[in-house]
Amino acid sequence: MVRNPDGGTETMLAGLLDVIGDTAMDDLPDVVSAHAKSAGFSEVRIYLGDVERRAVHLLPGQNTPASADVVIPIRGTTAGRAYQYGEVVPDHTPSSPGFPHWVPLFNGMERLGLMLVVSTEPGDWVSADARLLATLVAMAIVIKRGHSDTYARLNRTRTMNVAAEALWHLMPPRTYRDSRVTLTATLEPAYQISGDAYDYSLDGPLIHLSIFDAMGHDTAAGQVAALALAAARSARHRGAGIAETGYAIEHELVRQFGGSRFVTAILATLDTRSGTLAWASFGHHPLLMLRGPRGIIMPCPPAYPLGTGLEGLQATVAHMRLEPNDRLALYTDGITEARRPGAREFGMQRLIYSLTRHHAEELSVPETVRRFVHGFLDYHYGHLQDDSTVLLCEWFGPE
């Protein structure tokens, strides 16, 4: 790895490691900039992505120049290219002092935003050192964001309803990656979701995936989705399988709502050692597998939706062996049944085309989902009548 010829990289990182744990989110820009000077960076700015992943927003510090851009669109900008492709991108704006570079702030594959770093001298070391700095800053943001209202305000561009506030905090991060899988989820309308939710978790070699769609479009729907998600986690944590987890959700929802509220769901488990997928449907739309340019609908006899209290709930657990680089799509009916005025439903074929087109372009799972959802919203002129959720998972193959 090419390093700063002045040897200041270790000084920068060691200094930050000493203090960053005690640094508040609002103080990060100034603290990071101060320590980055020892590595040859005259300035560092931190930008955080919004919930819809359309722009990045400046986290200002006391010493941030007043001329700094406050909001930078992802589409059609140099900064946006760094965000979309995960690359360090030089900014050749003539008026920029020094040598600015846009650096992705990634937590694994979860895209938190960007850093603008300005080096005092050019060199191949800039990209390498900036990435090291970005890794440390991203870790600090992840640790601090859960209790920072500053982060919450920069993460959104308008007011969130109560159900959305609760569900966004209950669900895991929208993107996860390790050596076995990458997955990304999206929910729209991001500020007004009510009854949709997704979940994933790791259990040794197993990856558990689930998606929920509660009846209704009110705060109570959010409560149903939240209870279903919590009941599923509780069952998994005591070692329950897919069918037993479904029965546990049914029991909790009936006990709480007496059969007046229900949720449809897909519960799935992927064994990353072999690619064996097991799943069950509870009144939900079928899984979709994307294999290269093809979309394959994966049927499974559905059981009743969960929470109805109907007798005879019997889950069928289906099995299938995946191939390396297959992608799985879990989605709610707000995607396939969405309809713009005067047009047909969005439909399964349009969903397949949208996801396989981005796959064919060799885009990452997070960028595929980001582009899909923006195209989906544009198709409906930005107005949705129902929650619309997609969870996309790619399996890389046996370890």
N, C-alpha and C positions, 0 to 999 in steps of 0.2 A: 504494500500500500504506500502510495506517495504521501509524505507527511510534510508539514510546515518546516521549511528549512531552518527556521529560528528556534525550533523545538518548543514552542509555546503551547502545543496541543495538550500535553499532559498537565501543564499548569492550569489551563482553562478547565479541563474536566475535573481535576482534583479539587480545584477551588469551588466549582459548582456542587460537586458531591458533598462537600462539607456543609453547604448552606441551603441547598435547594429544598431539603426536607422541612426546613423552618420558614420557607418563603411562601407568602400568601399568593394566590392566583394573580391578584392585581399588581403585585410587585415583581412578577416574573420578568416582564420586559426589561426593566432597569437592571435587575440582578444579572440576568443572562448577558445583556449588553456589556456590563462592567467586566465580567469575567472573560467574555469573548475577545476583548481587546488584547489579552496576552497571547492569543493565537493569530493575531493579525486581522481581526474583524473590527472595523471602525464602528459598525452599527449593526444591530439585529432588531428586526420587527417581527412580531408574532401575529398571525392571522388565524382565526378559528372559523371552521366551516359551519354553515347554518343547517338546520334540520332537514331542509329540502335539497341540500347539496347543490345549490345554484350559485352561491357566492361565498367568499371568505371575508371575515370582518375583523378589523384591527382591534387587538387587545392593547390599549394605549398605556404607556408608562409616563412618569413625570418628565422624562427626557426625550420622549418621542417627538420628532419635529412636527410642528403644526401643519406642515405641507404634506404629511404622509397621507396616502390614500386610505380612506376609512372603509370602503367597500370595494371589492374587486370581483367582477363576474368570473365564473369558471369558464364559461363558453367564450371562445374567441379572444383569449388573452394569453400572454406569455406565462403569467402566473398560473392560469388555468391548465396549461399544458403540463406543467410540473405536477399539478394535482391529479390530472386524469391518468397520466402514465407513470407516476411515481419516480420521476427523474429529476435530477438537479439541472436547472435550465438557466443559463446566463441571460441577464437582461441587458440588451444593448441599447437601451434608451440613451440618446446622445447627452441629455442634460444630467444624467445620473453621475454623482461624484464617486470616485473609486471604481470598484468592480463588483456590481451587484449580481447576486444569484438567487433564484427562487428554489427553495428546498422543501420537499414534502415532509409534513409532520405525520408520520404513520406510527400507529401502535399495532405491530404486526401488519395486517392489511387494512386495519380500520383507519380511515383517513380523517384525521382530526383537523387539518388545515395546512398552513404553509408558514415558512419563515422566509423573510428577506434578509439575507446576510450580505454585507458589503465588505469586501476585503480591500486592504490598502495596496496590495500587490497582486498581479495576476499569477497563475500557476496551477499545475495539475493538483496541487495539494488542497486547493479551495474546496473542491467537491467532496473529497474524502473527509476532511475535517468538519465541513458543514454537516455531513450526514451523521457523524459521531455526535455533534452538538444537538442535532435534531432528535436523535434517538433519546438522549437524556431529557430534553425539553418535553418530548411527547410523553415519556413516562411520568414526568411531574404533572402534566396536565391531566392525565388519566387518574392519578391519585387525588387531585384536588378538585376536579370538576363536580363531583357528586354533592359537595357542600358549598358551591360557589354560585351565588345569584348573578354575579358578573358573567360567568360562563353561560348560564341559562339565558340571560338577555342577549348575549352575542350569538347564541345558538338558534335564535328564532327572529323572525321579522314581523310577527304579529302575535296577538294573544292566543293562548292555548285554552281549550275548554278543560273542565275538571277531569273528565274521563281520560283525555289525552295526557294530561299531567301525570295521572296515576299510572297509566299503562307504560308510558315511555320510561318511567323510573323502575317499573317492575320487570320489564323485559331485558334480556342481555344486550350487550352492544350489537349494533346492526351488522358488524363485520367481524369475522374470526378467521384465522389461518394458522395451520401448523404444517408439519411435513406430510400430513395425510389428506387434509381437506381444506378447502376454502369455502366459506359461506357468507352470504349477505342477504339481509332482509330490507324491505321497504314497506311503509304503510302510508297511504294517502286517503283522505286529505290529512296531512301530517298534524295540523293544528286542531282538527275536529274529529279525530277517530273516536269511536265509541265502543264497538263490540268486537273488533278484530284484535288478535294477539298472536305472537309467535314465540317459540322457545327453542333453545338447543342446549345441550350439555354434553360433557365428556365423561366417560366411565371406562377408564382403561382403554382398551382397543375399540370400544363402542362409542358411536356418536348418536345421541338421541335427538330427534327432530320432531317438532309438533307445530300445528297451526290450528287456531280456534276462530270461529265466527259465531258470535252470540246474536240471538234474535233482538231486533229493535235497533234504534239509533239514538239512544238516550244515555244518561249517566248510569242507569240501571244495567244497560247492556255492558258497559265497562265493568261494573261490579261482577256480572256473571263471568265475563272473560277472565277477570283477575282471579276469581275463585276457582275457575276451571284450571287455570295455569298453576295456581298454588297447590291444588289437589293432585295434579299430575306430578309435580315435583315431590310432594310428600310421599306419594306411592312409589316413585322411582327410588327415592332415598332409602326406602325399606326393602328394596330389591324386587319390586313388582315387575312383571312382564307387561307387554303391550295391552293384552286383553284385560288383565287385572287392573291396570292403570285406568282404563276406560271405565270399568265398573266403579272404581273409587271416585272418579269425577261424577258419575251418575249419582252415587250415594250422597255426596256433599251438596250437589245442586238441588236434589229433591228435598234433602233435609232443610236447606235454607229457603228455597222458593216454592216448595210444595208442588212441583210440576208445572208451574206457570211460566217458567223461564228455561230455555234450553240453549245449547250450543252445539254446532257441528264441529267436527274435528278430524284431523289426520294425526295419528301417532305412529312414528316410524323409528327404527333403530338400524343403523348401518354398522356392520362389522368391518372395520377398516383393514383387517388382516386378509380377508378373502373377497371383499366387495359384496357380501351377502346382505341384502336389504330385506327387512321384515317390516310390514306395516298393516294397519287396520284403519278402516274408514267408519266414522260414525256420522252418517248422513251427509258426508262432505263430497265435494267434487274429486275426481280421481287424481292421483299423482301423475305428473308429466315427467318423462325422462328425455333428455336432449342428448343424442348420440351423433356428434358431427352435425351435418345439416338436417338431420331428421328429428322429429318430435314424436315420441311414442307414448300414447296414453296407456297407463298401467291400471287396469281395472281390478277392483276388489269388491266383493259383495258387501254393501254397506249395512251396518247395524243402525238401529234407531239413533237419532240425535241424543246427546247426553243431557239429562235433566228432565225428560218428559215424564218419567215415572211409569212408562208403559211396561207391561209384563213381557218377559221373554227376551230381554236384551242379550244378544248373543253375538260376540265379535268374531269375525273371520280374519285370521292373520295370514296375509299373503307373503310370498317370498320370491325374490328374484336376485340373480347374480349380475352385478354391474361389471362393466369393462373400464379399464383405466381412462380417466378424463371424461367419463360420463357426468352429466349434470342433472340433478334432480330439482324440479320446481314444485313447491307446495304453494298454493294460491287460494284465494277466497273467491266467492261468486261475484264480488264487486269488480273483479277484473273481467271475467268472461261475459258477464251479463250487463256490463256497463253499456249505456246507450246515449249517444248524443242526439239532439233534436233532429228528427227527420232521417235518421240513419238506423241501420241494423245494429244488433249487439256487437260489441267488440269481438267476442267469440274466441273459440279455441284455436282456430287456424291462424288468426292474426296474432295471438299470443305466441304460438309456436314460431311463426315467421320472425317476430320481433326478437325473440331470445336466440334463435339459431343464427340470425343474421349477425348479431353482435359476437356470437361464439365464432363464426366463420372469420371474423375480422381479428381473431386472437386477442380480444380484449379480456382483461381480468374479470372475474366474477363481480367485484364491486363496481367496476366501470360499466359492465353490461347492465347491471340492475339500475345504475344511475341513469344511463341513457334510455333504458326501456321506460322507466317511470316518467321521465320528462316527455318522451314521445307519447306515452299514454295520456298524460295530462293535456298535452297540446291537441291530441285527437278529440278530446272532450271539451276543448276550449277552457280548460282549467276548472270546470265545474263537475263534481261527482255527486251522485245521489246516494252512494253507499260506500262504506269502507272498502278499500282495495289494497290487498296485501299479497306480496310475493316473498317467498324464502327460497333462495337458490343455493344449492350445495354442489360443489365439484369434488369428486374423489380422484386422487392422483394415481392410485394403484397400490398394490401390496408393498409394504415397507421393505 
